[in-house]
């Protein structure tokens, strides 16, 4: 496994072979065309939130210094003016919160919702590391299944991709709030990206996180969750409760109700995202996750330019 990123760590070479890192995670079953991740990294970097200023030093006042940065306590104590100097923080922390509950393993085609969420998270982590940012990871069911503290560089990226591929959920239920409550205790402002199917009322109680951090909610859906095909009698099972139901999918009325319920879930997700002040985005499993993320960050860049 170490061979994926070892070449990028040769002395004097800080380049990251981003496409190779994502491609070599074979279980992600996703290939990245050359240069595509660099394009995503550019869009990601251009739409990042401001990360603020960090105190650098205290020094004697010089003509031209901003008087708003005068440290009045030190000035009064020493009898001559001193100012605080600040530098802009260059790195951002990206927290990836990935739903690994049982409902995410539904698939009507080759790629499950879990596959697409893992692929999107790996691409986001790659774009962030390539931009010099730190990346942290929370895998959540109804508990925190795995936590990786923020870090950067090829080693951290490889560890995150391995975790996305290999860490199974110990619980089949969903309670994303557990992960968000963990992030509400993180003091430094971060970009929080949550990848889930949001089948429950999973945004309740997130106000603290939305106030403290910049949040993006990515709803991962399968086409069969939006429209039910006419295929006669179908035995359906809830992946989390294990409840079963037999439905006649040939019924137009049933399919219409099914589509109506799917549309209401989409509207509820949009309302929840707006209420939190978060950016909501829907990623279908039949969509190229790279294309979807580039669309997301293009829209994000436009929104930021209007503020």
Secondary structure, DSSP 8 states (H G I E B T S, - for coil): -GGGTGGGGSTT-----HHHHHHH-GGG-----TTHHHHHHHHHHHT-----EEEEEEEE--TT--GGGB-HHHHHHHSS-EEEEEEE----EEEEEEE-SGGGG--SSSS-HHHHHHHHHHHHHHHHHHTT-EEEEEEESSSEEEEEEEE-HHHHHHHHHHHHHH---S--S--THHHHHHHTT--S--EEEEEE---S-TTTT-HHHHHHSEEEEEEEE-GGGT-----SEEEEE-TTT--EEEEETT-HHHHHHHHHHHHHHHHHHHHHHHHHT-EEEEEETTS-HHHHHHHHHHHHHHHHHH-
